[in-house]
C-alpha cells in the first residue's frame, strides 16, 4: 500500500513520510505523528528478511530465526596454540592426509622455498596459512620442523642443522617492522645449515615493501570438500553428498578451511541430523569466538561493528559504521568509565572488516526522499548470523547490556524509520531469547516514554517479537489494553492489536471493544489519544487478510452498545478513506471480491444514517465517485454497491441528492460518473 494519508483528526495531521525520510522532532508531549498505515508500511519495508511476511505468521519458528541452542561442541582448528618446540612427525602426516592444493600456487611456493630458503607467507586469517607453512617445509624435506616462539625476532633466529623452522602469525609493529635485511641475514644462516624457514603473517603496513612476499590464496571450499570426500568414499558417493541441499547451503556461507575438514567426516558418517545441524554449530562457535577474543586480537570497536551489523544486516554500510561507533563509545565507557579517548576517525579497512565478519557488500537501489539512489549494503553471508550474534551478546555477555540497551534507546528515537524499525527488530530477537529481561529493560521503558517515537518502536518490537514466535506477546498486549491506569502502554497495545490482530481477529476485536466501552464510561470520554487510535486499529484489521472475519464481528456487535457502534463505524470509515497505488480504493476492491459484501453495505448505510458519521460517510462516497470518473472498474463496483445502500425511500432520496451534488475537485465540474450512477439509483427513489 502507499503511504497516502487517510482523513484523520489533528493528532494525525501531516503528510506520510517516505521510507528513508527523517521526521522532524517535536516536544515530548507532541501528539501521535505517524499514522497506523505508515507504521505497517515501515515494518514491511525495513524488516529483516527473516521477519518479513504478508500479515499472517505462516509458521516462522524460533529455530528458523536463531537456531537450536547448542551448548557443548568443539571444532579442531579453533584457537590453535602456537607453542614453540618440535612438531611431531605424526602431526605433519595427519595434516598432509587432509591437505588440498587444487587451484592454488602451492607447487610454485615449494620451488621458491627450495631456492630462497625462507618465505614470508601472507594471507587472511583462517585461510590455512599455518598448515600450508608446515606442508611447504615437509615438501622440501625440511624435517623435523621446529615451531619458533612468535615473540622471537627473525633476525635473531639460530637455525638447526638440516631442519625446518616455522614462525607463525608474526605481527610486525611500527617499533619492530619486518625488514629485508632481517630476511637476508637469516637466509644466509639457513643456507649454511641446509635448513629452511617459513614465516606467516597477515597483511601489514610494517612489512618492508622490498621483501618478496609469498601470497597465499586457499583453494575454494567446494574443491577442498570434494577432494576430501573422494579420499574417503567413491566418486559417485562423493558427488551425491556434494549435491545435498544442506551442503550447498553450507558452502554458500563462505566457510573457512578449518570448518571444511570436520564436515567431510560428518558427511561420510551420513547422519542427517549432524549434516543439517553442522552449519548452525559452526556459526555459533564463530560468534562465541568473536566475543571471547581479547582486545589485543579483536578490538572492541570491531565487536561493536559486529553487533551493529547484526542489527542492520543488509543495510547501508555507512549507516552501520556510523551507528556502530555510537555503540563502541557506550561499550568503552562501560569497560572504563574514566577513559576519555576519542573514537579514531579512520580505522579498519572496509574489506578487512567485512572479511573478519564473514560479510559482503552488495550494491542496491534504495528509495529515499530524494528519489532512488544506489548504495552499498553490508550483509552476513549467512542471515542466521545476525540473530545468533544478538543472542550471544545478550545472554552470554550481560555486562554489555547497559550499553546495548542505551544504544537501542537512542536508535528508537532516531529520525530515520529504517533505524527505528531495525532497533525494534533487534529487541524482538532479545525478547525471543529472554522475554522477561527484554520487557523490563527495553520494551516497557519505551512504552512508558514521553517520546512518541519510542512508543512507536515499542509497538514495532512487540509486533516483530510475535512474528518470530516470542512467547506470550498477545497476552502482554491484552493485559496492557485493559489497563486504563497506564494510558501510554494502553495506546501501545491498541496500535499493536491492529498490527498482529489479523492472526487473532476475534480476540483483537474483543479487546478493542472492551477498551472502547471502558473509555466511553470515563469522564470526558477517556484518554483522547487512545480514543483516536481505536478506529485506526479496526481499519487495519478490516483491510487485512482477516477482513471477512472482522466485518462479520463488527456487524454482529453493531447494536450491542453505543461504544461498539461508534468503534465499528469510525473504524469502517477509516478503512473506506484508505487509498493506495491502484485506481480502485482498497475497500471497494474488497467489496467486489468479498463474500461478505452485505456487511460492507450495512456499515456504510448505517454510517450515512448516523448523525455523528454522516458527513464523513458522504465524503467517502464523494471520493469514490471521483475515483470512478477516472476508472471504469471503480464505477462498476459502485454500480453494484449503491443500490445495496437503499432499503427505504428516505435512503434512496439521500443517495440521489448526494449524487446530484457531489463536487468536483478544485472547482472542476461534477464528475460525469455521478450522473451515470444517479441513473441507477433514481428508479429506487420515490416519486
HELIX and SHEET records of a PDB file:
HELIX    1   1 UNK A   10  UNK A   12  5                                   3    
HELIX    2   2 UNK A   36  UNK A   46  1                                  11    
HELIX    3   3 UNK A   49  UNK A   51  5                                   3    
HELIX    4   4 UNK A   62  UNK A   66  1                                   5    
HELIX    5   5 UNK A   89  UNK A   97  1                                   9    
HELIX    6   6 UNK A  106  UNK A  116  1                                  11    
HELIX    7   7 UNK A  129  UNK A  139  1                                  11    
HELIX    8   8 UNK A  154  UNK A  156  5                                   3    
HELIX    9   9 UNK A  180  UNK A  193  1                                  14    
HELIX   10  10 UNK A  221  UNK A  230  1                                  10    
HELIX   11  11 UNK A  235  UNK A  242  1                                   8    
HELIX   12  12 UNK A  245  UNK A  252  1                                   8    
HELIX   13  13 UNK A  257  UNK A  269  1                                  13    
HELIX   14  14 UNK A  272  UNK A  292  1                                  21    
HELIX   15  15 UNK A  300  UNK A  311  1                                  12    
HELIX   16  16 UNK A  317  UNK A  335  1                                  19    
HELIX   17  17 UNK A  350  UNK A  356  1                                   7    
HELIX   18  18 UNK A  384  UNK A  396  1                                  13    
HELIX   19  19 UNK A  398  UNK A  400  5                                   3    
HELIX   20  20 UNK A  401  UNK A  412  1                                  12    
HELIX   21  21 UNK A  417  UNK A  433  1                                  17    
HELIX   22  22 UNK A  435  UNK A  438  1                                   4    
HELIX   23  23 UNK A  439  UNK A  443  3                                   5    
HELIX   24  24 UNK A  444  UNK A  447  1                                   4    
HELIX   25  25 UNK A  452  UNK A  467  1                                  16    
HELIX   26  26 UNK A  473  UNK A  481  1                                   9    
HELIX   27  27 UNK A  487  UNK A  500  1                                  14    
HELIX   28  28 UNK A  501  UNK A  503  5                                   3    
HELIX   29  29 UNK A  505  UNK A  520  1                                  16    
HELIX   30  30 UNK A  523  UNK A  525  5                                   3    
HELIX   31  31 UNK A  528  UNK A  542  1                                  15    
HELIX   32  32 UNK A  547  UNK A  556  1                                  10    
HELIX   33  33 UNK A  562  UNK A  576  1                                  15    
HELIX   34  34 UNK A  586  UNK A  593  1                                   8    
HELIX   35  35 UNK A  597  UNK A  609  1                                  13    
HELIX   36  36 UNK A  614  UNK A  628  1                                  15    
HELIX   37  37 UNK A  632  UNK A  644  1                                  13    
HELIX   38  38 UNK A  649  UNK A  661  1                                  13    
HELIX   39  39 UNK A  665  UNK A  667  5                                   3    
HELIX   40  40 UNK A  672  UNK A  682  1                                  11    
SHEET    1   A 6 UNK A  85  UNK A  87  0                                        
SHEET    2   A 6 UNK A 145  UNK A 148 -1                                        
SHEET    3   A 6 UNK A 164  UNK A 170  1                                        
SHEET    4   A 6 UNK A 196  UNK A 201  1                                        
SHEET    5   A 6 UNK A 118  UNK A 122  1                                        
SHEET    6   A 6 UNK A 214  UNK A 215  1                                        
SHEET    1   B 3 UNK A 315  UNK A 316  0                                        
SHEET    2   B 3 UNK A 371  UNK A 380 -1                                        
SHEET    3   B 3 UNK A 359  UNK A 368 -1                                        
END                                                                             
